[in-house]
Amino acid sequence: MSGLDTRVVHAGRDDFRALGVHTPPLDRSTTYPLTSLASGTEDIDELAAGGHPVSSSVYSRLYNPTVARWESAVASLEHADEAIAFGSGMAAVTAALLAAGAAGHHVVALRPLYGGTDHLLTSGLLGTRTTWTTADHVADAIEQDTALVVMETPSNPTLSLVDIAAVVEQAGEVPVLVDNTFATPILQRPLDHGATWSLHSATKALGGHGDVMAGVIACDADRARTLRQVRIGTGAVLDPQAAYLLHRSLSTLALRVRAAQGNATELAARLVDHPDVVRVCHPSLPSSDPHGLVGRQMDGPGGILAFEVAGGLSVAGRVMETVELITPAVSLGSTDTLIEHPAGLTHRIVASEAQTSGGITPGLLRVSAGIEDVEDLWKDLDQAIGVAASG
Ligand SMILES: *Cc1c(COP(=O)(O)O)cnc(C)c1O
């Protein structure tokens, strides 16, 4: 297998020379001409079983070649047999729960998780019964009826790292879903550590430019069949135009992730010494990585950091309102730097006791580093904190 930096540029493009093209062909067809009734029937049978078409895609909800190309590229980066794309990260989370047979059954989940995932599990919208636990107590939480273990590392928003292999071992026969959105496949491949599914909100770094919503799950060929069946049945498909943009973005993923990571590491180091900052969370800091997972599980600390300002909610609010270059906005993984307040925004729908135990304090701000000049980012952040703290 070629190197990661080669694969981000070339994966999913194997047939381009034969096709005589240099960029991914964008196929917007909703339906496809059939050469014969018999071949169409054969395709329907294969697609309905979650497979690939034999001769025709038949209908775009069943299979789309532009989407399939990006999926195969993601699978290659995640060291997976296949990857299945969805219309958003939450559509992917929902599909994973359905494919695991978790609807109406028991799930073990590790907090903190993305607010939307936490809410989906807590609300019981899919009929799941959830036991919330921490990495050390997964084995105790498993029941006869447990269909799935859900975890995220680095976690959102406090960047705590969880040992995937240790959770997989405790889960025993129960499959483990890892939300790999924060790390990206550039920094972490959960299947290499025994996870069953690696999931992304591709809206974030995979898309990388703040203009596409998508989700994707990498897994083995058997699980991929089930996920494709769920996607066909629920209609949670990815638009081919979005898949085209995602494939285009993939070629710069490694460059973007490393540039953002460099900026996040520098900002975290400077924030540690800032008089108005009481806590900094970034896996480059020993306090955020007590088990030494950077270098072992993750190839680098990543581009997201969080910090807590002295003075709590009002100061944090003013920082968000005072930044000029940095955009006050939710989401992450874009080329530009974003800042947001987890307790008031992304994690607002998470139960307050879970916020407290998850370290989501009123003074906490999350920063998704972009690829700008780090001195400009620091100047903006430093002035905003200064203004906010003295106001
Ligand atoms: C954004 C996000 C999601 C949800 O993805 P959408 O594309 O917004 O549906 C899930 N997990 C994590 C870690 C996220 O950051």
The ligand as an ORCA input file, in Angstrom:
! r2SCAN-3c Opt
* xyz 0 1
  C     -20.437     17.514     13.777
  C     -20.230     16.202     14.415
  C     -21.150     15.160     14.270
  C     -22.455     15.335     13.494
  O     -22.211     15.572     12.146
  P     -23.191     16.424     11.184
  O     -22.465     16.366      9.884
  O     -23.313     17.792     11.760
  O     -24.498     15.726     11.148
  C     -20.862     13.950     14.864
  N     -19.734     13.760     15.580
  C     -18.833     14.750     15.755
  C     -17.616     14.497     16.570
  C     -19.044     15.997     15.186
  O     -18.154     16.978     15.377
*
